[in-house]
């Protein structure tokens, strides 16, 4: 087999596909890419035993067809430092020795038979559902929610982003029990109904590989997994088993008190005051009055403290409430409006955080559980 491919193109796609490979694999063959040549297309496949990612690249001067495996790490590292030029591959069909040449050099690899590579590609079964939407919409939904997903394997249902598919919208939800983020996108008209939990690893792969400019076909088979496909990539991902918490019951609908504050002033003040929190619990305290917000943190072990007072609008009486400084910073950092709105009930109930204005056809809602405060 022979073919020619631009070095930067090959590096771009090989690097993207490699993101699905684990640092350590129980099966040695999974340390390799599967290169498949058919017609004028090279398909690069990577697998971790549960998920499979394929990229399709146009190639030139093709002579022959077939499959072979090649060491993934070595190929990516070599291509990373390769200048922009055409690379010529010559594969011996019988010995699977691989020679990659360019005008100023030559590199030799030993390949493995392509038929030894596991085939995890999922064929859609009866009862599966499919819809199409833009990559930009899916990436936006994951951007606003993925950071809130849990990592505790004792609660596996929370270690991913929940996709709640409705005929007229798609709702992305993530939670780790301390914070919850819901992003509703009515621009995604799926026309079908279903749900699944996409694992954290698969979420990260999707965000790093798929483009905003391509249309994505989503095929869901709750027993076999989910497949995302564009003209360039196909990603078969496993799903998190189990039932996601009922987010509709968790988010309070009638928190009566509203705190409105400038986003930039608030986030920078929180970052400064957070330098003085007790690292054991990370508590940051709010004292809210009708016209101002006082933020305070202290570490009694080292006798340090800090506080700042900001102008704010609050429609209730004085309230003292505590939050985790790190969670508060995470939630505030994803907002885009000039002001942030906190909807509060009392110091023991979760706060709802929203932008002053949502983007077109979307709705972002964030929930933060309070921490116990004895005194300000």
Secondary structure as UniProt FT lines:
FT   STRAND          2..6
FT   HELIX           7..17
FT   HELIX           18..20
FT   HELIX           28..31
FT   STRAND          32..38
FT   TURN            39..40
FT   STRAND          41..47
FT   STRAND          52..58
FT   STRAND          60..63
FT   STRAND          66..71
FT   HELIX           72..80
FT   STRAND          86..91
FT   TURN            93..95
FT   STRAND          97..102
FT   TURN            103..104
FT   STRAND          105..110
FT   STRAND          112..113
FT   HELIX           114..116
FT   TURN            126..127
FT   STRAND          129..134
FT   HELIX           135..145
FT   HELIX           146..148
FT   HELIX           153..158
FT   STRAND          160..166
FT   TURN            167..168
FT   STRAND          169..175
FT   STRAND          179..185
FT   TURN            186..187
FT   STRAND          194..199
FT   HELIX           200..209
FT   TURN            212..213
FT   STRAND          215..221
FT   TURN            222..224
FT   STRAND          225..229
FT   STRAND          233..237
FT   HELIX           247..250
FT   STRAND          257..262
FT   HELIX           263..274
FT   TURN            275..276
FT   TURN            279..281
FT   STRAND          283..289
FT   TURN            290..291
FT   STRAND          292..299
FT   TURN            300..303
FT   STRAND          304..311
FT   STRAND          313..314
FT   STRAND          319..324
FT   HELIX           325..333
FT   STRAND          339..344
FT   TURN            347..348
FT   STRAND          351..355
FT   TURN            360..361
FT   STRAND          362..368
//
